[in-house]
Amino acid sequence: MTKLEKLLQKVKNNPKQVRFQELDKILIRSGFTRRQPGIGSSHYI
């Protein structure tokens, strides 16, 4: 079982305890891109 598979299993088992960094890692490795809408914004698209 790879690290990504373990992380996915962790999210599936307890979705209320997911950290932003964990979800970000899953999405980036799945082919998504991340960007911020403006300078100084704390939100991501």
PDBQT receptor file of N, H, CA, C and O in Angstrom, charges set to zero:
ATOM      1  N   MET A   1       0.846  -1.172   0.000  1.00  0.00    +0.000 N 
ATOM      2  CA  MET A   1       0.000   0.000   0.000  1.00  0.00    +0.000 C 
ATOM      3  C   MET A   1       0.897   1.243   0.000  1.00  0.00    +0.000 C 
ATOM      4  O   MET A   1       1.776   1.390   0.849  1.00  0.00    +0.000 OA
ATOM      5  N   THR A   2       0.658   2.121  -0.956  1.00  0.00    +0.000 N 
ATOM      6  H   THR A   2      -0.056   2.001  -1.646  1.00  0.00    +0.000 HD
ATOM      7  CA  THR A   2       1.481   3.326  -1.064  1.00  0.00    +0.000 C 
ATOM      8  C   THR A   2       1.038   4.372  -0.036  1.00  0.00    +0.000 C 
ATOM      9  O   THR A   2      -0.018   4.247   0.585  1.00  0.00    +0.000 OA
ATOM     10  N   LYS A   3       1.866   5.401   0.125  1.00  0.00    +0.000 N 
ATOM     11  H   LYS A   3       2.723   5.502  -0.379  1.00  0.00    +0.000 HD
ATOM     12  CA  LYS A   3       1.536   6.473   1.065  1.00  0.00    +0.000 C 
ATOM     13  C   LYS A   3       0.242   7.172   0.669  1.00  0.00    +0.000 C 
ATOM     14  O   LYS A   3      -0.564   7.535   1.526  1.00  0.00    +0.000 OA
ATOM     15  N   LEU A   4       0.048   7.360  -0.642  1.00  0.00    +0.000 N 
ATOM     16  H   LEU A   4       0.702   7.065  -1.338  1.00  0.00    +0.000 HD
ATOM     17  CA  LEU A   4      -1.172   8.009  -1.121  1.00  0.00    +0.000 C 
ATOM     18  C   LEU A   4      -2.400   7.155  -0.806  1.00  0.00    +0.000 C 
ATOM     19  O   LEU A   4      -3.433   7.683  -0.396  1.00  0.00    +0.000 OA
ATOM     20  N   GLU A   5      -2.294   5.850  -0.994  1.00  0.00    +0.000 N 
ATOM     21  H   GLU A   5      -1.455   5.421  -1.328  1.00  0.00    +0.000 HD
ATOM     22  CA  GLU A   5      -3.403   4.955  -0.682  1.00  0.00    +0.000 C 
ATOM     23  C   GLU A   5      -3.718   4.976   0.814  1.00  0.00    +0.000 C 
ATOM     24  O   GLU A   5      -4.885   4.955   1.207  1.00  0.00    +0.000 OA
ATOM     25  N   LYS A   6      -2.673   5.016   1.647  1.00  0.00    +0.000 N 
ATOM     26  H   LYS A   6      -1.725   5.032   1.328  1.00  0.00    +0.000 HD
ATOM     27  CA  LYS A   6      -2.884   5.087   3.093  1.00  0.00    +0.000 C 
ATOM     28  C   LYS A   6      -3.577   6.388   3.477  1.00  0.00    +0.000 C 
ATOM     29  O   LYS A   6      -4.464   6.403   4.331  1.00  0.00    +0.000 OA
ATOM     30  N   LEU A   7      -3.167   7.475   2.841  1.00  0.00    +0.000 N 
ATOM     31  H   LEU A   7      -2.447   7.464   2.147  1.00  0.00    +0.000 HD
ATOM     32  CA  LEU A   7      -3.766   8.772   3.116  1.00  0.00    +0.000 C 
ATOM     33  C   LEU A   7      -5.238   8.796   2.688  1.00  0.00    +0.000 C 
ATOM     34  O   LEU A   7      -6.087   9.317   3.410  1.00  0.00    +0.000 OA
ATOM     35  N   LEU A   8      -5.534   8.233   1.520  1.00  0.00    +0.000 N 
ATOM     36  H   LEU A   8      -4.843   7.809   0.933  1.00  0.00    +0.000 HD
ATOM     37  CA  LEU A   8      -6.917   8.141   1.061  1.00  0.00    +0.000 C 
ATOM     38  C   LEU A   8      -7.776   7.309   2.019  1.00  0.00    +0.000 C 
ATOM     39  O   LEU A   8      -8.921   7.659   2.305  1.00  0.00    +0.000 OA
ATOM     40  N   GLN A   9      -7.215   6.216   2.505  1.00  0.00    +0.000 N 
ATOM     41  H   GLN A   9      -6.285   5.932   2.273  1.00  0.00    +0.000 HD
ATOM     42  CA  GLN A   9      -7.938   5.362   3.447  1.00  0.00    +0.000 C 
ATOM     43  C   GLN A   9      -8.202   6.112   4.755  1.00  0.00    +0.000 C 
ATOM     44  O   GLN A   9      -9.277   5.984   5.341  1.00  0.00    +0.000 OA
ATOM     45  N   LYS A  10      -7.227   6.888   5.205  1.00  0.00    +0.000 N 
ATOM     46  H   LYS A  10      -6.354   6.992   4.728  1.00  0.00    +0.000 HD
ATOM     47  CA  LYS A  10      -7.384   7.689   6.420  1.00  0.00    +0.000 C 
ATOM     48  C   LYS A  10      -8.520   8.690   6.262  1.00  0.00    +0.000 C 
ATOM     49  O   LYS A  10      -9.322   8.873   7.178  1.00  0.00    +0.000 OA
ATOM     50  N   VAL A  11      -8.591   9.338   5.101  1.00  0.00    +0.000 N 
ATOM     51  H   VAL A  11      -7.939   9.189   4.357  1.00  0.00    +0.000 HD
ATOM     52  CA  VAL A  11      -9.647  10.314   4.827  1.00  0.00    +0.000 C 
ATOM     53  C   VAL A  11     -11.008   9.630   4.775  1.00  0.00    +0.000 C 
ATOM     54  O   VAL A  11     -11.988  10.152   5.306  1.00  0.00    +0.000 OA
ATOM     55  N   LYS A  12     -11.071   8.482   4.146  1.00  0.00    +0.000 N 
ATOM     56  H   LYS A  12     -10.275   8.058   3.714  1.00  0.00    +0.000 HD
ATOM     57  CA  LYS A  12     -12.344   7.758   4.045  1.00  0.00    +0.000 C 
ATOM     58  C   LYS A  12     -12.837   7.298   5.417  1.00  0.00    +0.000 C 
ATOM     59  O   LYS A  12     -14.037   7.318   5.689  1.00  0.00    +0.000 OA
ATOM     60  N   ASN A  13     -11.913   6.886   6.275  1.00  0.00    +0.000 N 
ATOM     61  H   ASN A  13     -10.938   6.869   6.055  1.00  0.00    +0.000 HD
ATOM     62  CA  ASN A  13     -12.283   6.381   7.595  1.00  0.00    +0.000 C 
ATOM     63  C   ASN A  13     -12.735   7.486   8.541  1.00  0.00    +0.000 C 
ATOM     64  O   ASN A  13     -13.588   7.253   9.397  1.00  0.00    +0.000 OA
ATOM     65  N   ASN A  14     -12.176   8.683   8.401  1.00  0.00    +0.000 N 
ATOM     66  H   ASN A  14     -11.483   8.873   7.705  1.00  0.00    +0.000 HD
ATOM     67  CA  ASN A  14     -12.501   9.766   9.312  1.00  0.00    +0.000 C 
ATOM     68  C   ASN A  14     -12.491  11.104   8.571  1.00  0.00    +0.000 C 
ATOM     69  O   ASN A  14     -11.566  11.897   8.748  1.00  0.00    +0.000 OA
ATOM     70  N   PRO A  15     -13.509  11.364   7.744  1.00  0.00    +0.000 N 
ATOM     71  CA  PRO A  15     -13.510  12.570   6.902  1.00  0.00    +0.000 C 
ATOM     72  C   PRO A  15     -13.594  13.883   7.677  1.00  0.00    +0.000 C 
ATOM     73  O   PRO A  15     -13.239  14.929   7.133  1.00  0.00    +0.000 OA
ATOM     74  N   LYS A  16     -14.047  13.860   8.916  1.00  0.00    +0.000 N 
ATOM     75  H   LYS A  16     -14.335  13.011   9.357  1.00  0.00    +0.000 HD
ATOM     76  CA  LYS A  16     -14.149  15.104   9.691  1.00  0.00    +0.000 C 
ATOM     77  C   LYS A  16     -12.799  15.553  10.245  1.00  0.00    +0.000 C 
ATOM     78  O   LYS A  16     -12.677  16.681  10.723  1.00  0.00    +0.000 OA
ATOM     79  N   GLN A  17     -11.806  14.709  10.192  1.00  0.00    +0.000 N 
ATOM     80  H   GLN A  17     -11.904  13.792   9.805  1.00  0.00    +0.000 HD
ATOM     81  CA  GLN A  17     -10.496  15.028  10.752  1.00  0.00    +0.000 C 
ATOM     82  C   GLN A  17      -9.434  15.233   9.675  1.00  0.00    +0.000 C 
ATOM     83  O   GLN A  17      -8.249  15.016   9.926  1.00  0.00    +0.000 OA
ATOM     84  N   VAL A  18      -9.850  15.652   8.474  1.00  0.00    +0.000 N 
ATOM     85  H   VAL A  18     -10.813  15.828   8.270  1.00  0.00    +0.000 HD
ATOM     86  CA  VAL A  18      -8.924  15.849   7.366  1.00  0.00    +0.000 C 
ATOM     87  C   VAL A  18      -8.268  17.227   7.476  1.00  0.00    +0.000 C 
ATOM     88  O   VAL A  18      -8.956  18.232   7.655  1.00  0.00    +0.000 OA
ATOM     89  N   ARG A  19      -6.969  17.270   7.372  1.00  0.00    +0.000 N 
ATOM     90  H   ARG A  19      -6.411  16.453   7.226  1.00  0.00    +0.000 HD
ATOM     91  CA  ARG A  19      -6.241  18.531   7.365  1.00  0.00    +0.000 C 
ATOM     92  C   ARG A  19      -6.146  19.048   5.938  1.00  0.00    +0.000 C 
ATOM     93  O   ARG A  19      -6.190  18.280   4.976  1.00  0.00    +0.000 OA
ATOM     94  N   PHE A  20      -6.012  20.380   5.818  1.00  0.00    +0.000 N 
ATOM     95  H   PHE A  20      -5.976  21.003   6.598  1.00  0.00    +0.000 HD
ATOM     96  CA  PHE A  20      -5.891  20.984   4.498  1.00  0.00    +0.000 C 
ATOM     97  C   PHE A  20      -4.690  20.412   3.746  1.00  0.00    +0.000 C 
ATOM     98  O   PHE A  20      -4.789  20.120   2.555  1.00  0.00    +0.000 OA
ATOM     99  N   GLN A  21      -3.566  20.251   4.427  1.00  0.00    +0.000 N 
ATOM    100  H   GLN A  21      -3.485  20.488   5.395  1.00  0.00    +0.000 HD
ATOM    101  CA  GLN A  21      -2.360  19.751   3.780  1.00  0.00    +0.000 C 
ATOM    102  C   GLN A  21      -2.556  18.344   3.218  1.00  0.00    +0.000 C 
ATOM    103  O   GLN A  21      -2.033  18.021   2.152  1.00  0.00    +0.000 OA
ATOM    104  N   GLU A  22      -3.306  17.513   3.931  1.00  0.00    +0.000 N 
ATOM    105  H   GLU A  22      -3.731  17.775   4.797  1.00  0.00    +0.000 HD
ATOM    106  CA  GLU A  22      -3.560  16.156   3.458  1.00  0.00    +0.000 C 
ATOM    107  C   GLU A  22      -4.447  16.161   2.212  1.00  0.00    +0.000 C 
ATOM    108  O   GLU A  22      -4.169  15.463   1.236  1.00  0.00    +0.000 OA
ATOM    109  N   LEU A  23      -5.500  16.944   2.257  1.00  0.00    +0.000 N 
ATOM    110  H   LEU A  23      -5.726  17.511   3.050  1.00  0.00    +0.000 HD
ATOM    111  CA  LEU A  23      -6.395  17.032   1.108  1.00  0.00    +0.000 C 
ATOM    112  C   LEU A  23      -5.679  17.649  -0.090  1.00  0.00    +0.000 C 
ATOM    113  O   LEU A  23      -5.864  17.211  -1.225  1.00  0.00    +0.000 OA
ATOM    114  N   ASP A  24      -4.871  18.657   0.168  1.00  0.00    +0.000 N 
ATOM    115  H   ASP A  24      -4.721  19.013   1.090  1.00  0.00    +0.000 HD
ATOM    116  CA  ASP A  24      -4.095  19.301  -0.891  1.00  0.00    +0.000 C 
ATOM    117  C   ASP A  24      -3.159  18.302  -1.557  1.00  0.00    +0.000 C 
ATOM    118  O   ASP A  24      -3.052  18.273  -2.783  1.00  0.00    +0.000 OA
ATOM    119  N   LYS A  25      -2.495  17.500  -0.774  1.00  0.00    +0.000 N 
ATOM    120  H   LYS A  25      -2.582  17.524   0.222  1.00  0.00    +0.000 HD
ATOM    121  CA  LYS A  25      -1.564  16.497  -1.305  1.00  0.00    +0.000 C 
ATOM    122  C   LYS A  25      -2.292  15.490  -2.194  1.00  0.00    +0.000 C 
ATOM    123  O   LYS A  25      -1.794  15.121  -3.258  1.00  0.00    +0.000 OA
ATOM    124  N   ILE A  26      -3.463  15.049  -1.759  1.00  0.00    +0.000 N 
ATOM    125  H   ILE A  26      -3.868  15.348  -0.894  1.00  0.00    +0.000 HD
ATOM    126  CA  ILE A  26      -4.251  14.088  -2.542  1.00  0.00    +0.000 C 
ATOM    127  C   ILE A  26      -4.654  14.694  -3.884  1.00  0.00    +0.000 C 
ATOM    128  O   ILE A  26      -4.511  14.057  -4.928  1.00  0.00    +0.000 OA
ATOM    129  N   LEU A  27      -5.159  15.927  -3.852  1.00  0.00    +0.000 N 
ATOM    130  H   LEU A  27      -5.276  16.444  -3.004  1.00  0.00    +0.000 HD
ATOM    131  CA  LEU A  27      -5.632  16.569  -5.079  1.00  0.00    +0.000 C 
ATOM    132  C   LEU A  27      -4.483  16.862  -6.049  1.00  0.00    +0.000 C 
ATOM    133  O   LEU A  27      -4.632  16.654  -7.253  1.00  0.00    +0.000 OA
ATOM    134  N   ILE A  28      -3.348  17.338  -5.548  1.00  0.00    +0.000 N 
ATOM    135  H   ILE A  28      -3.227  17.507  -4.570  1.00  0.00    +0.000 HD
ATOM    136  CA  ILE A  28      -2.193  17.632  -6.409  1.00  0.00    +0.000 C 
ATOM    137  C   ILE A  28      -1.705  16.354  -7.091  1.00  0.00    +0.000 C 
ATOM    138  O   ILE A  28      -1.419  16.362  -8.289  1.00  0.00    +0.000 OA
ATOM    139  N   ARG A  29      -1.608  15.267  -6.343  1.00  0.00    +0.000 N 
ATOM    140  H   ARG A  29      -1.840  15.261  -5.370  1.00  0.00    +0.000 HD
ATOM    141  CA  ARG A  29      -1.139  14.002  -6.919  1.00  0.00    +0.000 C 
ATOM    142  C   ARG A  29      -2.154  13.390  -7.883  1.00  0.00    +0.000 C 
ATOM    143  O   ARG A  29      -1.807  12.538  -8.701  1.00  0.00    +0.000 OA
ATOM    144  N   SER A  30      -3.406  13.829  -7.780  1.00  0.00    +0.000 N 
ATOM    145  H   SER A  30      -3.688  14.520  -7.115  1.00  0.00    +0.000 HD
ATOM    146  CA  SER A  30      -4.452  13.326  -8.682  1.00  0.00    +0.000 C 
ATOM    147  C   SER A  30      -4.556  14.150  -9.959  1.00  0.00    +0.000 C 
ATOM    148  O   SER A  30      -5.366  13.839 -10.832  1.00  0.00    +0.000 OA
ATOM    149  N   GLY A  31      -3.738  15.203 -10.076  1.00  0.00    +0.000 N 
ATOM    150  H   GLY A  31      -3.080  15.456  -9.366  1.00  0.00    +0.000 HD
ATOM    151  CA  GLY A  31      -3.701  15.968 -11.301  1.00  0.00    +0.000 C 
ATOM    152  C   GLY A  31      -4.346  17.346 -11.237  1.00  0.00    +0.000 C 
ATOM    153  O   GLY A  31      -4.381  18.059 -12.240  1.00  0.00    +0.000 OA
ATOM    154  N   PHE A  32      -4.852  17.724 -10.082  1.00  0.00    +0.000 N 
ATOM    155  H   PHE A  32      -4.824  17.144  -9.268  1.00  0.00    +0.000 HD
ATOM    156  CA  PHE A  32      -5.448  19.045  -9.938  1.00  0.00    +0.000 C 
ATOM    157  C   PHE A  32      -4.352  20.088  -9.758  1.00  0.00    +0.000 C 
ATOM    158  O   PHE A  32      -3.241  19.765  -9.335  1.00  0.00    +0.000 OA
ATOM    159  N   THR A  33      -4.664  21.325 -10.076  1.00  0.00    +0.000 N 
ATOM    160  H   THR A  33      -5.566  21.588 -10.419  1.00  0.00    +0.000 HD
ATOM    161  CA  THR A  33      -3.731  22.423  -9.832  1.00  0.00    +0.000 C 
ATOM    162  C   THR A  33      -4.349  23.366  -8.815  1.00  0.00    +0.000 C 
ATOM    163  O   THR A  33      -5.568  23.420  -8.654  1.00  0.00    +0.000 OA
ATOM    164  N   ARG A  34      -3.495  24.103  -8.136  1.00  0.00    +0.000 N 
ATOM    165  H   ARG A  34      -2.504  24.060  -8.267  1.00  0.00    +0.000 HD
ATOM    166  CA  ARG A  34      -3.951  25.008  -7.087  1.00  0.00    +0.000 C 
ATOM    167  C   ARG A  34      -3.462  26.406  -7.409  1.00  0.00    +0.000 C 
ATOM    168  O   ARG A  34      -2.322  26.599  -7.831  1.00  0.00    +0.000 OA
ATOM    169  N   ARG A  35      -4.344  27.386  -7.203  1.00  0.00    +0.000 N 
ATOM    170  H   ARG A  35      -5.271  27.230  -6.860  1.00  0.00    +0.000 HD
ATOM    171  CA  ARG A  35      -3.928  28.772  -7.389  1.00  0.00    +0.000 C 
ATOM    172  C   ARG A  35      -4.699  29.646  -6.419  1.00  0.00    +0.000 C 
ATOM    173  O   ARG A  35      -5.784  29.289  -5.961  1.00  0.00    +0.000 OA
ATOM    174  N   GLN A  36      -4.113  30.803  -6.114  1.00  0.00    +0.000 N 
ATOM    175  H   GLN A  36      -3.231  31.093  -6.486  1.00  0.00    +0.000 HD
ATOM    176  CA  GLN A  36      -4.767  31.778  -5.261  1.00  0.00    +0.000 C 
ATOM    177  C   GLN A  36      -5.377  32.859  -6.140  1.00  0.00    +0.000 C 
ATOM    178  O   GLN A  36      -4.741  33.290  -7.103  1.00  0.00    +0.000 OA
ATOM    179  N   PRO A  37      -6.602  33.313  -5.835  1.00  0.00    +0.000 N 
ATOM    180  CA  PRO A  37      -7.272  34.282  -6.693  1.00  0.00    +0.000 C 
ATOM    181  C   PRO A  37      -6.657  35.676  -6.676  1.00  0.00    +0.000 C 
ATOM    182  O   PRO A  37      -6.809  36.416  -7.648  1.00  0.00    +0.000 OA
ATOM    183  N   GLY A  38      -5.982  36.049  -5.627  1.00  0.00    +0.000 N 
ATOM    184  H   GLY A  38      -5.858  35.448  -4.837  1.00  0.00    +0.000 HD
ATOM    185  CA  GLY A  38      -5.413  37.394  -5.566  1.00  0.00    +0.000 C 
ATOM    186  C   GLY A  38      -4.240  37.446  -4.603  1.00  0.00    +0.000 C 
ATOM    187  O   GLY A  38      -3.982  36.497  -3.863  1.00  0.00    +0.000 OA
ATOM    188  N   ILE A  39      -3.550  38.543  -4.625  1.00  0.00    +0.000 N 
ATOM    189  H   ILE A  39      -3.760  39.314  -5.226  1.00  0.00    +0.000 HD
ATOM    190  CA  ILE A  39      -2.395  38.708  -3.745  1.00  0.00    +0.000 C 
ATOM    191  C   ILE A  39      -2.884  38.869  -2.314  1.00  0.00    +0.000 C 
ATOM    192  O   ILE A  39      -3.766  39.683  -2.042  1.00  0.00    +0.000 OA
ATOM    193  N   GLY A  40      -2.320  38.104  -1.412  1.00  0.00    +0.000 N 
ATOM    194  H   GLY A  40      -1.603  37.443  -1.633  1.00  0.00    +0.000 HD
ATOM    195  CA  GLY A  40      -2.658  38.212  -0.001  1.00  0.00    +0.000 C 
ATOM    196  C   GLY A  40      -3.891  37.434   0.412  1.00  0.00    +0.000 C 
ATOM    197  O   GLY A  40      -4.286  37.488   1.577  1.00  0.00    +0.000 OA
ATOM    198  N   SER A  41      -4.506  36.719  -0.501  1.00  0.00    +0.000 N 
ATOM    199  H   SER A  41      -4.185  36.675  -1.448  1.00  0.00    +0.000 HD
ATOM    200  CA  SER A  41      -5.703  35.942  -0.176  1.00  0.00    +0.000 C 
ATOM    201  C   SER A  41      -5.321  34.622   0.491  1.00  0.00    +0.000 C 
ATOM    202  O   SER A  41      -4.300  34.024   0.153  1.00  0.00    +0.000 OA
ATOM    203  N   SER A  42      -6.131  34.178   1.426  1.00  0.00    +0.000 N 
ATOM    204  H   SER A  42      -6.960  34.664   1.701  1.00  0.00    +0.000 HD
ATOM    205  CA  SER A  42      -5.874  32.899   2.088  1.00  0.00    +0.000 C 
ATOM    206  C   SER A  42      -6.696  31.785   1.470  1.00  0.00    +0.000 C 
ATOM    207  O   SER A  42      -6.628  30.646   1.933  1.00  0.00    +0.000 OA
ATOM    208  N   HIS A  43      -7.470  32.081   0.439  1.00  0.00    +0.000 N 
ATOM    209  H   HIS A  43      -7.526  33.006   0.063  1.00  0.00    +0.000 HD
ATOM    210  CA  HIS A  43      -8.304  31.088  -0.226  1.00  0.00    +0.000 C 
ATOM    211  C   HIS A  43      -7.589  30.509  -1.444  1.00  0.00    +0.000 C 
ATOM    212  O   HIS A  43      -6.726  31.149  -2.045  1.00  0.00    +0.000 OA
ATOM    213  N   TYR A  44      -7.973  29.280  -1.789  1.00  0.00    +0.000 N 
ATOM    214  H   TYR A  44      -8.674  28.761  -1.301  1.00  0.00    +0.000 HD
ATOM    215  CA  TYR A  44      -7.412  28.618  -2.958  1.00  0.00    +0.000 C 
ATOM    216  C   TYR A  44      -8.528  28.189  -3.886  1.00  0.00    +0.000 C 
ATOM    217  O   TYR A  44      -9.645  27.919  -3.445  1.00  0.00    +0.000 OA
ATOM    218  N   ILE A  45      -8.224  28.128  -5.176  1.00  0.00    +0.000 N 
ATOM    219  H   ILE A  45      -7.316  28.347  -5.535  1.00  0.00    +0.000 HD
ATOM    220  CA  ILE A  45      -9.151  27.640  -6.186  1.00  0.00    +0.000 C 
ATOM    221  C   ILE A  45      -8.540  26.405  -6.811  1.00  0.00    +0.000 C 
ATOM    222  O   ILE A  45      -9.140  25.803  -7.702  1.00  0.00    +0.000 OA
TER     223      ILE A  45
